[in-house]
Amino acid sequence: MSSEIREAESWLDKGDELINQGQFDRAIECYTKSININPQAAFGHFKRGSALYQIGRLKDALRDFSNSIALNPAFSFAHFKRGSVNLDLKLFSTAEEDFNKAIEINPEFHFAWFKRGMARAGQKKNKECFEDFDHAIELNNSYPPVYMQRGNKFFELHDYSNAIEDYSKVIQLIPRDVTAYISRGLAFANMQRYREAIADYTKAINLDPDSFLAFNYRGMIYSKLREHDKAILDYDQVVKIKPDQEDAYNYRGLAHFSIKKFEQAVEDYTKAISYNSKNANYFFNRGNSQYNRKDFIAAISDYTEAVEISPQFATAYFGRANANSNLSRYKEAIKDFTRALSLNNKLLQAYIGRGNAYSKMRYYKKALEDFTLAIELDSDNSNAYLNRGITFRTMEDEQDSADDFNEYLRLRPKGVTSDKIRSWLEKMGFPAKY
């Protein structure tokens, strides 16, 4: 062996030592010296490429792996590494070609089958990607990432049962894998197996008390189960761990809203808005809380922000219309109810709201039209019959009023309003049918 080759290999050995110490920049310098001495050694380019890959210099790594392949086309691992770089660059088709070559050279290379499955998944080649994942498992059934990725693909395709099986396999192989518990929890949640989802999120939290994702997802499940106090405690932890997690403030606001703590809800939405003032939902949600606090001016301001950000936000127009109605601004309310209905003509409550506004302005025929449209959309909507009955009564059309009031009683036989209606029917000489 010539002295130059020995010197080049010596620099490779020094580079390897530095890699083991985590000193990648110094290792790259050593590999470069080796390459300068012996540029025809494929392994030198490969090792420098691997170090460059480790520190995220993907394009430089790509060049080195290509040089290594040019010097030794049968170097299976160089094809694999170049494929891995292309995969990270989301060049899925090119990556697949590299993994094809690696597998052609070494059919037992289970990592290459696994990575080719990922490249095919990136191209939505679902059948082929599952075939690759399955074959990778046949070659090595104790490699957790392949189960994780196959589980993620099942999850993407809404096959939650198979996803759960794969995540469970990851947990079997790595009992402390927090990500696997969170992922399985999400799959359970999508199957509405909420208690199992909570158990998985709780396990993730026990393993990693700083896992804001686990707290966040568990809080969402508690909200679904209407266990809002528990949800709020989880969102408290999320914002403690990650104070800029805007959606956690929004979700906590929704939980506070659900238990009628409107002041706290407003504070939460305000915090969410401070991190993202372009999210129409945050303004809409705060508007709803202001509305329920009976601060209709503030509610109108928030609904207006929502529709300026998202002009197609039908329910924001509806909310602003209701707020205007409560301030006796009936013309403005009618405009907003009309705008909401132009965006969503199935918004039943907007017909009722607009009908009430028309009635307040004594446009009784228009009011009747809206209440009738609401009834056509839902023949079991008690409020539509009640409001139409009141309008008929105002117009002194007692027979039609009595008919509508009886329909209301059919749907709502008990309650203070029902008792009042029976008294009126009796006073006017109409029988209460229910």
Buried (B, 14 or more C-beta within 10 A) or exposed (E): EEEEEEEBBBBBEBBBEBBEEEBBEBBBBBBBBBBEBBEEBBBBBBBBBBBBBBEEBBEBBBBBBBBBBEBBEEBBBBBBBBBBBBBBEEBBEBBBBBBBBBBEBBEEBBBBBBBBBBBBBBEEBEEBBBBBBEBBBEBEEEBBBBBBBBBBBBBEEEBBEBBBBBBBBBBEBBEEBBBBBBBBBBBBBBBEBBEBBBBBBBBBBEBBEEBBBBBBBBBBBBBEEEBBEBBBBBBBBBBEBBEEBBBBBBBBBBBBBBBEBBEBBBBBBBBBBEBBEEBBBBBBBBBBBBBBBEBBEBBBBBBBBBBEBBEEBBBBBBBBBBBBBBEEBBEBBBBBBBBBBEBBEEBBBBBBBBBBBBBBBEBBEBBBBBBBBBBEBEEEBBBBBBBBBBBBBEBEBBEBBBBBBBBBBEBBEEEEBBEEBBEBBEEEEBEBEB
